[in-house]
C-alpha cells in the first residue's frame, strides 16, 4: 500500500459510517420492493394467462433480478467498507497517542499543517516526524489487511 493510497483511505474514514447507513437504507427499500413483487406474484398478478400478463410476468422477473443484483452489489460494498474500517481501527489502535492525535487532526478533522502543531502542542517539525512514523505503521497494517 502506497502512502497516497493510505492517505485516501484515511480521508474516507470519517464518511464510512454514513456511506454504510445510506447503503443499508437503500437495501431496505430494495427488500421492500422485492417483497411487494413476490407478494404480487403469489397473488397471481404475474401469472402468464395472456400475452399481456406474460409480458407483465417477464417484467416482474426482470425487476426482481435487477433488485437482487443491486442488493448484492450494495452488500459487497458494505462488506468492503467494513473491512477497511476494521483495518484502519486496528491500525489506529497500534499508534501512540501522539500519532493518533496527529492522524486524526490531519485526516479526520482535515486540519491544515499550520494548525495541527497548535492543537497537539508539538513543534511543526516533530509533527511531521510523528506523522511519517504513523503513516509507515498504517501502510504496513493496511497492506497486510
Secondary structure, 3 states (H helix, E strand, C coil): CCHHHHHHHHHHHHHHHHHHHHHHHHHHHHHHHHHHHHHHHHCCCCCCCCHHHHHHHHHHHHHHHHHHHHHHHHHHHHHHHHHHHHHHHHHHHHCCHHHHHHHHHHHHCCCCHHHHHHHHCCCHHHHHHHHHHHHHHHHHHHHHC
